[in-house]
Amino acid sequence: VQLQAFGGGLVQAGGSLRISCTASGRTLSIHNLGWFRQAPGKEREFVAAIAWVDHGTSYADSVQGRFTISGDNAKNTGYLEMNSLKPEDTAYYYCAAALSGVRPIQRSSYRYWGQGTLVTVSS
């Protein structure tokens, strides 16, 4: 499975941005698609995840109510809609694919990772 993330950029605080992740290869093996982020000097942290089969979702507390994860199975693409962005949301955002639905908020559950896309929120 190969993953490619798109759509990062610079946005003002309070603004919105949507980033995308397209999967290729053995996409039928994907159970969960997740988004993680890593700010400079910090650990990579869970943001959101979606189960490919039933589109059940999970969110980190820090983004609950502001971010929405969705997926288009026909396009093998997942999306992360980010609203009410804050400067502390600034980070590289990574998409990842897991082959099972176990512990979707843990980095170790994900086997495949895409390259990061940078989201910068100015104050």
VOGU-3710 file (C-alpha; in Angstrom, 3 decimals, decimal comma):
1> vqlqafgggl> 0,000/0,000/0,000  1,297/3,437/-0,925  -0,118/6,625/0,535  0,227/10,165/-0,687  -0,968/13,195/1,227  -1,994/16,480/-0,363  -3,301/19,875/0,534  -1,166/21,324/3,282  -0,513/25,039/3,360  -0,576/28,284/5,289
11> vqaggslris> -3,806/29,443/6,898  -4,709/32,082/9,439  -5,950/31,180/12,890  -9,668/30,529/12,799  -9,507/29,414/9,192  -10,122/26,077/7,514  -8,140/23,655/5,413  -8,771/20,231/3,929  -6,016/17,730/3,408  -6,316/14,511/1,444
21> ctasgrtlsi> -4,654/11,120/1,368  -4,857/8,808/-1,629  -4,031/5,133/-1,321  -2,780/2,865/-4,084  -1,648/-0,728/-4,319  -3,397/-3,321/-2,153  -6,098/-0,948/-0,996  -8,603/-3,721/-0,277  -6,404/-4,750/2,646  -6,886/-1,417/4,405
31> hnlgwfrqap> -9,079/-1,515/7,486  -8,405/1,903/9,025  -7,028/5,130/7,609  -5,535/7,451/10,182  -4,085/10,923/10,425  -1,228/11,760/12,750  0,713/14,970/13,174  4,132/15,969/14,357  5,141/19,446/15,401  8,809/20,471/15,644
41> gkerefvaai> 10,413/18,972/18,713  7,363/16,922/19,603  6,274/13,331/19,307  4,014/12,226/16,494  0,470/12,175/17,827  -2,857/10,721/16,796  -5,385/13,088/15,214  -8,207/11,043/13,703  -9,024/7,684/12,173  -11,747/6,220/10,004
51> awvdhgtsya> -12,693/2,599/9,479  -12,860/1,927/5,764  -15,701/-0,605/6,043  -18,306/1,336/8,022  -16,725/4,819/8,247  -16,709/4,723/12,010  -14,460/7,499/13,312  -12,161/8,300/16,217  -10,709/11,673/17,193  -8,126/13,065/19,540
61> dsvqgrftis> -9,639/15,256/22,234  -7,636/18,223/20,966  -9,413/18,220/17,596  -12,839/16,823/18,510  -15,526/19,145/17,198  -13,114/21,042/14,925  -11,784/18,359/12,593  -13,779/15,884/10,522  -12,328/12,774/8,904  -14,093/11,205/5,948
71> gdnakntgyl> -13,392/8,756/3,186  -14,350/8,010/-0,384  -13,888/4,294/-0,933  -14,384/4,544/-4,695  -11,472/6,996/-4,923  -9,383/5,282/-2,228  -9,042/8,694/-0,687  -9,414/9,944/2,844  -9,928/13,538/3,876  -9,325/15,598/6,968
81> emnslkpedt> -11,401/18,748/7,122  -9,878/21,130/9,663  -11,906/24,060/10,958  -11,282/26,706/13,612  -7,575/26,144/13,211  -5,231/27,253/15,958  -1,493/28,000/15,857  -0,926/24,875/17,946  -2,329/22,817/15,056  0,817/23,678/13,087
91> ayyycaaals> 2,577/20,427/12,208  3,407/17,942/9,530  0,320/15,808/9,005  0,833/12,161/8,058  -1,719/9,673/6,795  -1,363/6,019/7,638  -3,088/2,748/6,837  -3,794/-0,110/9,205  -4,705/-3,640/8,192  -6,871/-4,238/11,257
101> gvrpiqrssy> -9,241/-2,206/13,390  -7,392/-2,823/16,617  -6,386/0,257/18,635  -6,867/2,856/15,870  -5,386/5,656/17,968  -1,987/3,998/18,357  0,878/4,612/15,950  1,973/1,007/16,230  -1,321/-0,176/14,707  -0,433/1,376/11,340
111> rywgqgtlvt> 1,788/-0,436/8,875  1,907/1,988/5,985  2,706/5,685/6,117  2,596/8,486/3,614  4,878/11,469/3,444  3,884/14,417/5,585  2,100/17,501/4,389  2,841/20,712/6,266  0,022/22,705/7,801  1,006/26,089/9,181
121> vss> -1,469/28,189/11,147  -0,483/31,804/11,664  -1,707/33,832/14,604
//
